[in-house]
Amino acid sequence: MTKRNVSSVVARLFDALGIVNAIAVSARIIFQNQCKMTRLDWDEELTGEVRKQWKAWDQEPSTRGKCLCLNVC
């Protein structure tokens, strides 16, 4: 997982109604911390604590598939 991959996932989290805002915000915070804590190039692999945080977010059941489908009548 690289900085570019994380940025791509975060950019795809669009929530106009604010329904999944907590999920989107947590991903953006992880990405922001990644940018502050490390001076990685866009195509370098994530390391250390940032990698652990991102893997935990990615494997969380609420983010599985990165897509929430809602039935709106």
C-alpha positions in Angstrom: 0.0 0.0 0.0 1.4 3.3 -1.1 0.5 6.9 -0.4 -1.0 7.1 -3.8 -3.2 4.1 -3.1 -4.4 5.5 0.1 -5.2 8.8 -1.5 -7.2 7.1 -4.2 -9.3 5.2 -1.7 -9.9 8.3 0.4 -10.9 10.3 -2.7 -13.5 7.7 -3.6 -15.3 8.1 -0.3 -17.9 10.7 -1.3 -20.9 11.0 1.0 -23.3 13.8 0.0 -25.8 13.0 2.7 -23.4 12.4 5.5 -24.5 8.9 6.2 -21.1 7.3 6.2 -19.2 10.4 7.3 -17.6 8.8 10.3 -16.0 6.2 8.0 -14.8 8.8 5.5 -13.4 11.1 8.2 -11.4 8.3 9.9 -9.8 7.5 6.5 -9.0 11.1 5.9 -7.4 11.5 9.4 -5.2 8.4 8.8 -4.1 9.9 5.4 -3.4 13.3 7.0 -1.4 11.7 9.8 0.5 9.7 7.1 1.4 12.9 5.3 2.5 14.7 8.6 4.4 11.8 10.1 6.3 10.5 7.1 8.1 12.1 4.2 7.3 9.3 1.8 7.2 9.7 -1.9 3.8 8.9 -3.5 5.0 5.5 -4.7 6.9 4.3 -1.6 5.4 1.6 0.6 3.8 2.7 3.9 5.7 1.7 7.0 5.3 1.5 10.7 2.4 2.9 12.6 0.7 4.4 9.6 0.6 1.1 7.8 -0.9 -0.6 10.9 -3.6 2.1 11.1 -4.5 1.8 7.5 -4.6 -2.0 7.6 -6.9 -1.8 10.6 -9.2 0.7 8.9 -9.2 -1.4 5.7 -10.1 -4.6 7.5 -12.8 -3.1 9.7 -16.2 -4.6 8.8 -17.8 -1.2 8.3 -15.4 -0.4 5.6 -15.4 -3.8 3.9 -15.9 -3.2 0.2 -15.7 0.6 0.7 -19.2 0.8 -0.6 -22.5 1.1 1.3 -25.6 0.4 -0.6 -28.8 2.0 0.7 -32.4 1.2 -0.4 -34.1 4.6 -0.7 -37.8 4.5 -1.5 
